[in-house]
Amino acid sequence: MTTVAETPRAPRGRRPMSERRRDLQRLEISREAVRLFRAQGLAATSGEQIAEGVGLSVRTLWRYFRSKESCVEPLLSQSSAAFVAMLRRWPRDRSLEEHLIADARPSSPTSPGDDEAALAVIAMSRAEPAFRAIWLVVHERSEPVLAEVIADRLGRAPEELAVRVQAATLAAALRITTEDYAVALADGVAITGEDMVARLSEAVRAATHGVIGEALT
């Protein structure tokens, strides 16, 4: 007796969301959450409001984020990743100032307001410990890449203790500079792009005792 092989049935339920689509959804939620936090504050903003703003159920929102405060993480991560990527592109024949001026670009070409929103969260972290904790975790992730940048400029290995210590120091210097800039913007203090470049360059030299910052020949 001949049997006919059955055609495999498609699994029931929703198809798994691709990682790219999931990241985009998380970023959309983050933008809406930060918009609400800036407009009405953290305490007055609920998960229900955030979910409604992006057309999701609250149950779905909590599948993406563990709390309403953690909704700010994608925007902060995007901004931090963009800066780290810029450091990776730093040509050896340019000083840091020259590179920062030539390579300045928004972290999200499609949503240039993302950088401003991330800075607003950093400024709010002065008074919101939950935001502060997330910002510190996000920024700490840049240390391994900073170690690679320093090692490349010095011709050393990124695993060396001295290089890792310099990377941690540089990360702290960049964090402080970013926080100062974010707070100044929130307080209505005008800081030009040239001023920001000068401050970043000064922070890099101070953190590395001047061993990086200049063009290499």
N, C-alpha and C positions, 0 to 999 in steps of 0.2 A: 504493500500500500504506500502510495506516494503522499508525502505531507507537504503542504505549502508553508514556507517560512512566513511567520507573521511579521508585518511591518512594525518596527519599533515605534512605540507611542511616545509622543512628546511629553515631557514631564509636565505635570499640572502645576498651576500657580504661576506667579510672576517669574519672568526670566531674570537671572542675576543682573544687576546693574553693573555696567562697565566701570572700571576704576576712574577713568577720565570723566565719565558722566557724573559719578558720585562726587568727585572733587569739584566739579562745576556747580553741583547742587549745594554742596557745603559752602562754597564761596558766595553763592547767591543768598543763602541764609545769613551768612556772616555780614554781608553788606546791609541787609535789612535790619539785622539786630543792632549793628553799630549806628545806623540811622536813628533807630528808636532810642538807643542809649543816649545819644547826643541830644535828642530832642526833649526827652523827659526823664533821663537819669536811669541808673540801674535798678534802683528799688521800685520805681513806678512802672517798669517794663516787665511784662510777663511772657512766659513761653507761649501762651495762647496768642498774644499779640504778634510775636515773631512769626509763628506758624501761619497765622492768618495773612500776614503781609506777603508771604511767598506762596500762598495757596496750598499749604500742606496741613495735614492733621497734626495735632499735638503729639500723638503717638508716633507719627513718622519723624517729627522733629527730634524726639528723644532717641530715635535710632541713629541719628547723625551726631548728636551731642549729648553729653552726660548732664549738662546744666545750661542755663541761659547764659551764664558768664563765659563758658567755654566756646560760645558761638563766635567770639572775637578772634579765635585762634587762626582760622584760614587767612584772614586779612593780614594779621601780623606775620604769619609764616611767608606769605607771598612777598611782602615788602622786604623781609629779611633775606629771603632767597634771592631776590633781585639784586640786592646790594652785594651779597656774596658772589653772585655770578659776575658782577661788574669787576670785583677784585680778581677773579679768575682771568678776566680778559685783559688785565693790566699789562701792557707791552713793556718789555725790559728797557726799551730805549726812551721811555717817557717817565717824567716824575709823576708822583701821585696827583699833584694838582692838575697837571696837563691831562692826565687820564680822566679824572673826575669831570673836568670841564668838557672834554671831547666826547665822553661816553654817557653823559647824563641822559637818562630816559626813565619814563614812568614804569613802575613794576608791572602794570597791566596796560598795554597799549589800547585795549578796547574800553577800559574804564580808568582813565587817568585820575579820577577822584579817589581811587583806592589808597593812594599814598597819603592823601590828606586824612582819610578816615582812619588809617592805621596810626598816624601821628596823634589824632584825637584820642584814640584809645590809650596810647602811651601817656598822654597828658592826664587822662582820667585815672590812670593807675596810681597817681599820687594819693588819691583819696579812696581808691577801691582796691583792697588787698587781693581780691580774686583776680582782677585784671593784672595786678602786679605779678602775681605768681605765674600766670600764663605768659606774660611778656618775658619774664626771666628765663623760663623754660625754652621758649622759642629762640631767644637770643643765644642761649648756651649751645644750641645745635650748630652754630656757625663756627665753633672753636676748631673742629678738625679741619675744616676748609681753610681757616686762617693759618693753621699750622702748615698746611701745604703751600700756601702763598709765601709765608715767611721762609720756609725751607727752600723753596725755589729761588727766592731772591738771594739767599745766603749760600746756596750750594750745599745744603745739609739735608738730613733725613727728617721728615715730619714727626717720626716717632721719638726723636731725641728729647730728653727731659727739658733741656734749655729751650728748645723750640716750642714745645707744648706750653711751657710756662709763659713764654712771650706771647703765644697765641691767646692764652687765657687773659693776659694783661691787656692785649690789644682789643679783645672782645669787650672787656670792661670799659676801656677808653671809648670805643665806638658807641657802646650803650649809653654812657654818660653824655656824650656829645649829642646823640639822637634825642635823649630825654630833655636836655637843655633846649634843643631846637623845638621839640614838641610843646614844651611848657611855654616858651616864648610866643609861639604862634597862638596857643590857647589864651594867653594873656594879652594878645593884641600887639605884641612887640614885633616890629618889622625887622626881618633878617633877610638879607639878599642872598642870592645863590653864591656869590663870591665869598660872602662871609661864612657860609656853611662849608664851602670847599676849604677855606683857610682853617676853620676849626677842626675839620676832619683830618686835614694834613698835620696840624699841630698835635692832635691826639695820637695819630699813628707814630709820629716821631717821639713823642713823650713816652708812649708805651713800649717802644722798641729801642729806646735810647739812641735814636737817630740812625739805626742800622738799616732801616728801609724807609723809603719815601722818595729817594732820588732816582733818576734814570741810571741804568747800568750800561756801561760801555763794553 
